[in-house]
Amino acid sequence: MKFIHAADIHLDSPLTGLTAYADAPTEMLRTATRDAFTNLVTEALDQQIDFMVIAGDLFDGTWKDHNTGIYFCKEMGRLKKAGIPVYVLFGNHDAESEMTKKLQLPDNVFTFDTKKPSTFCLEHLKVVLHGRSFKERETTENLASGYPVPVPGMLNIGVLHTALEGNSAHANYAPCSLDELHAKAYQYWALGHVHEYQIWEGASTVVFPGNLQGRHIRETGPHGAVIVTADEQGVQDISRLFVDVLRWVSLEVDVTESHTLEDVVFAIGKCLDELLNSSVHNLPLAVRVTLIGQTDAHGDLFGLELQLRAEVLALAVTMGEERLWIEKVKVATSALDNGDEVRARADALSDLQELLCTAESDPDFLKNLQIELLGLVNKAPLELQTSVPYFKAIRTGDLKSLVHEVSPGLVSHLAKVN
């Protein structure tokens, strides 16, 4: 017997943070969650699974487009023709979706009740599935505690959308502990909500399959579902099933040996080439490049993230054709000189460095600086409002950290041009 366990599909999830990039592959990103789900259904048919479990967040919040629901029904129709049932538990995003309330689902799709735990029995497979859907988005009660005792002689699968203990990066919905899940004595727990793949073995096998498709730079690497093989003895095998159509990559480039902007671009190009050559798949890559290292080129990089990204993007297009898109180039380098060399100059540049050091602890200076900068920030076009990280600090008045961060780069830049 085989089944697929998927979660956090977020069909037609909206793009975030990409409006600042005219070059973003918006069509590819816009349809990525659908394309990944279509791949999942195709895999289900090819693998001839017995059923599918979706452990929450099938949809992505409030109703945006009825075509999302129509698309889902079409894909379920493909499974219906093959006699494959689907068991859907609604998570926190589904709870606020109009689709979960109004959409008429095909008769091969079964949903878990929101008022109390419900159980589906697949007698011919000797399988029972226990689960409870979210009724409200802000469901912070322990739902697992109310799940029924296991049915003897059956493979018991618990379906639950939960943060689980220790996942502080995720909203604390339906919290419970790993020990509590093991104590239920189900053979398998099909979890959702956490977007990274995780598995625990023990009295029960507990699995987060991760989300089906990475949607932004915080969701790097391969994504998909899991396919579970079981028999009368219990769970025998769990394999990851990658169905994503685009992957996000966080790429650190050490530019310690670089001396100029051109050297930095060359170093990035070398790392991008290695990235492409090391990829065993042909999926498009959305890459964030972070420059690190104590480098003589630090001054050349000051305030040039957008220009640098444009140069790297042109390089990526040449190298990777349709396979590479540069989401951002982030400068996290430091100056090669710790300040002693500039101080020894005893000129206007050394005076500026001393002034900047003093300015960090001068409240009047910082307040006046905020007033001056706010005039520029408020007039900036929308694309800069979302792409310049310093704007938030200016609005909140956190100018001390801003001056501290900017000063070494500014001094290093002026030292090189003078």
N, C-alpha and C positions, 0 to 999 in steps of 0.2 A: 504494500500500500504506500502511495506517495501523495504528499500534499505540499502546496506552496504556502508559505507564511510571509505576507508582505504587510507594510504599515507606512503611514506618513507619506502618502502619495501626493497630496496637495494638488489635485488636478487644477490646471490653469492658474497656478500661483502667479501673482503679479510680479513683474520685474521691479527690483528696488535698487536705487543707486546707479542706474545705467543711463538715465536721461542726459547726464553730462557728457556722454560719449557718443558723438555722431557716428563713430565708426563701429559701435557695438553691433554684434550679430543678433539684432533684436528678434528677427523671425525665428532663428534657431533656438534662442533662449525662451521665446514666448511659447513655443510648441514642445519644449523639452519634456515637460512632465507628461504630456499626452503621448509623445513618441515612446518614452520609457514604459508607460503603461501598456501601450500596444505591443511592445517587445515582450512584456511580462505575459500577456495573454497568449502570444504566439508560442512562447516557451512552455506554457501550461498545456497547450494543444500538442506540441511536439513531444513533450515528456509524458503525455497521456496520464496526467495526474488524476487522482480520485476526487479531490476538492481543493478549494482555495480559501484561505483565511486572511482577512484584511483587518488588522488590529488598530483601527482608528485613523482619523484625519485623512479620509479618502478625499474630501473636498477641502476648500481653503477659506472657510468663513462665509460671510454673508453672500447672498445670491448676486452674482456679477453678470452671468450670461447663461440663459437656458440651454444654449448649445453644449455647455459642459455636461449637463445631465443627459442630453441626447447622445453625446459621444459615449458616456459611460454605459448607457443602455445598449448601444450598438456593440460595444466590446463584450458585454455580458451575453449578448445574443450569440456571439461566436462560441462562447463556452457552453451555452445552452444546447446548441446543435450537437456538441460532443458529449452531452450528458454530464457536464461538470458543474456541481453546485458551488456557490460562493457564500461564505458566511462573513457578514460585515458587522463590525462593532464601531459605533460612532464615538469619536474622540472629542477633544475640546474645540477643535475647529469645526467639526461637523455639527456640534451642538448649536452653533449660531448660524448654521447654513439653512436657508429656505429650502434648499434641495432635499434635505433630510426630512422635511415636513410635507413637501408637496409632490416630490417626484414619485411616479408610479414605477416601481422596479420590476424587471422581468421575474417570472415565477421560479427561476433557478437561483435567485438572490434572497438570502434570509438574513434578517437583521436582529441583533440582540436587543431585548427590551431595555427601556431607560428607567423603569420604576423599580425593578428588582432583577436579580440574576436569572437568566433563562438558560435552558439546556436544550441542545439539539442532539438527537440520537441517530446515528447512522448504523443501524443494526447490521446490515450486510457487511460492514467493514469492522464491526466491533469497536466503534469510536463514538465518544460523546464529547461535545464541546460546550463549555460553560462560559458565560460572559454577561457583562452588563454595560450597556452604552451610557454615555454621558447625556444627561437631560439638559444641564446647564454648563456653559463654558467653564465657569469658576467652580468646578467640582473638586473640593479639597478634602472630602471625606474618604476614608479607607474603604473602597469598594470590594477589595479582595476578601475582607473579613466576612462578608456575607455570602460568598460563593459556597455552593453545596459540597457535601462530602463526595469523594470519588465513587463512581459506580463500579462495583466489583466485576471483574472479568472483561472490562472494557479499557481501551486506551483513552484516558481522560486528558483532554486538552483545555487549559484555562486560557481565555482570551481577555486581555486587560490592557487598557491605555493608562500608563502610570509613569510618574517621574522616577520611582524606585529610590531607595535611600542612596545618598552619595552623589546624585546627579544634580548638583547645585546650579549647573549651567542651564537647566531646564525648569520651567515653571512647575511648582510643586502640586501637580494635579494628581488626584487619587493616590496619595502616598501610601507605600507599604514597604516592608523589608524583605530582603532576599530569604531570610530564615523563615518568614511567614509563608512565603510561596512554597518553599521546600516542605514545610509542615503540612500543607494541604494534601500532599501525597499524590498530586496529579503527575502523570508521566511527562507532560510537556506544558510549558507556559509560553504562549504566543503574545509577546508584549509589543507595544507601540508607544510613541511619544518621543523617545530619545533617538536622534537622527544618526547615531553612530552604531555600527555593528558591535554587539557584545553578546557573549555566551557564558553561562555558568553551568557546570555539571554538578550533580549531586543526587539527592533523593529525587529531585526533578531536574529536567533539562530546561533552563530558562534562557530565552533568546530575545534580544532586540535585533531585528534584521537591518535596522537603519532605514533612512528614507530611500525612495526609489530612484531619485535623481537629485544630485547636488544642485542647489539653486543660487548659491553665492560663495564667496571666497572662504567663508567659515565652514563650508561643507566640501572639503577637498577629498581627493582620492576616489576610488571606485564605489559605486552605490548600486543597490538592487534589493533582492529578497533572499529567502533561503528555501531550499527544497528539502523536505524531510522524508526519509524512508523509515517505515516502521513495520513490525510484524506482531505476532501474538506475544512475543517476549518484551515488546516495548520499542523505543526509538533506537534504530540501528545506525543511522547515518544522517548527518546534516551538512549540506553543501551550500556555499554561497552561489547565488545566481545573479550575475551582473547584467543589468538591462539598461543602464544609463546611456545617454546618447552624447553627452558632453561632460568633460571632467575639469574641475577646478584644481589648479596647482599653485602652491605657494613656493616660490623659488628664491632661495637666498644666494646672492652672488657676492663673493668676497673680492673687494677691489683694493685690497691693501697695497698691491704692487702697481696700481694705476697712478699716473701722474697728471693726466688731462681728461677732459670730457670724452675725447676720442678713444682714449684707452679704456674708459669705463664702458662705452658702447661696445667696443670690441670684446671685453670680458663678458658682457651680457650675451652677446651673440654666440660666444663659445659655449656658454652654459645652456642656452636655448637649443643649440645644435645637439649637445649631449642629451638633453631632455627628449628631443624628437627621436634620436637614435636608440634611446633606452626604452622607449614605449613599445610594448608588445602588441598594442592595439592601434587602430587607425582612427580613434575618436578625436574630435576637435578638443583642443585644450584652451581653457581660459586661464591665463597666468598672471599672478601678481608677483612682480620682481621686487625684492627688497635688497638694497645695497648695504653691505656691512663692511666693517674694517676701519682701521685707523690709516688714513690715506692722504697723500699729498694732493689728491684731486678733490678733497672735501670743499675747498673754496670754489672750485669750478662748478660744483653741483648746487651751490647755494641758490635757493629759490627757482631752480630750473626743473622741477619735477615734471611739469607739463611739457616743456620742450624736450626733455630727455625721453619722456614716454612717446612723444611723436616720432623721435628718431628710432627708438626701439621698435615701435609699431611698424614703421616702414621696413626695418630689418626683418621683423617677424613675417611680414607679408611675403618678402622675397624668399625667406627660408622655408616657410611652412605652408605657403599658399592658403588653403582653406582650413588648415589644421591649427593654426596659432592665432590667438587674440590676446593682446596685452591689456588686462583689466586696469592695472595701475603699476607705476614705478615709484616705489617708496624709498626715500633716502634716509638711511639710519647709520650713516658713517660718522666718523669723528675726525677732528683735525690731527695731523701728524705732529704739529707743534703744540705743546701744552700751554703756550702763552709766554714762556720765558724769552723766546727769540724776539717776539714783538715788543715785549717790555724793554728789551735791551736796545731797541732802536732809538728810544728817546725822541720820538717825533710825533706828528699829529696822530698817526695810527696807534701808537702806544697810549696816547692821551684818550683816544676813543675807546680803547679796550678798558682802560681804568674807569672811564665814565660809565660804560655799560655794566661793569661789575658793581659800581655804586648804585646804579639805577635800579637794580633788582630789589634793593631794600629801601627805596625812596618812594613812599606812598603818593606824594604830590606829583612826582614825575610820572608814575604809572597811571594815575588818574587822568592827567593831561594827555598822556599818550593814548589812552582808551578813547577819549573824546575825539582826538584827531583821527584815529583809525576808524571809529564808528562812522564818520562821515564818508569814508571810502567804502566800507563794508556795505552800508545801506544802499549805495548806488551801484554796487556790483551786479552784473547779470546773473540770472538764475544758475547757469552752469557753474559759475565760480562759487556761488553760495554753497553748493553741494560738494565741490571738489577741492576747496582750499581748507585744510584742517585747522588753520589758525583762526578762522572766522568765529568758531564757537568760543574759543578762549577770549577773543576780543569782546564778544557780546557779554560774556559772564564776568569780565573784569579780571580774569586770571592772567594778568600780564607779566607777573613775576616769572612764572615758568616759561612763558613765551620768550621773554627777553633772554632768559638763561639758555634756552634752546637755540635761539637764533644768533646770539652774539658770536660764538666761535666760528660759525660758518661765514658770517658777515666779515669778521676781521680776517679770516683766512682768505676770503675772496678778494678783499681790498689789498691784502699783502701780495697776492699774486698779480693783480693788475697794476700795481705800483712798483 
